[in-house]
Amino acid sequence: MQKKTARVFSIVLYVISGLMLIYAVWALFCVKSIVGQVITQNSIAYKDYMFELTNTYYMNDCIIFFIYAALLGGLGVGLAVLSRPDKNAAEFLAAPAEAPANEWSPFEATETEEAIHEEAAETVDEAAAEGVKVNNTLQ
């Protein structure tokens, strides 16, 4: 039941996002015509009042609705993805928390590392038996 509600809510978000996008496009064309009329009547020069015209008309009346449409569409997609059943969720929850035995860990010595350490220890012991200095100490 909960997943069905999430799907319906996701569709509602898509619809609202689409309506908001249609309104933003319509507002963009209206603002463009209004700014064009003001400039053609020589009321103001665009280069002198570029920031004010852009901020007042385009940002406040158009771009904000594009942003709202994108956010609502993103929320709809996120809700749809989160409400979708995951095939591996049951396996993930049922899996033990321990790492598999065949995975390498940097904190565990491997067989080859142990063999290298044993061989080095034997070499040091042989050198000490012969009276050779190892690390500047006579052993």
RAVENMO-V942023 format. One record per backbone hydrogen bond with DSSP energy under -0.5 kcal/mol. CO is the residue of the C=O (numbers start at 1). NH is the residue of the N-H. Records with the same first field share a line. If there is no record, write none. Layout:
CO->NH + NH
This chain:
1->5
2->6
3->7
4->8
5->9
6->10
7->11
8->12
9->13
10->14
11->15
12->16
13->17
14->18
15->19
16->20
17->21
18->22
19->23
20->24
21->25
22->26
23->27
24->28
25->29
26->30
27->31
28->32
29->33
30->34
31->35
32->36
33->37
34->38
35->39
36->40
37->41
38->43 + 44
39->42
45->48 + 49
49->53
50->54
51->55
52->56
53->57 + 58
54->59
55->60
57->61
58->62 + 63
59->64
62->65 + 66
63->67
64->68
65->69
66->70
67->71
68->72
69->73
70->74
71->75
72->76
73->77
74->78
75->79
76->80
77->81
78->82
79->83
80->84
81->84
86->89
88->92
89->93
90->94
91->95
100->103
105->108
110->114
111->115
112->116
113->117
114->118
115->119
116->120
117->121
118->122
119->123
120->124
121->125
122->126
123->127
124->128
125->129
126->130
127->131 + 132
128->131
132->139
133->135
134->137
137->134 + 139
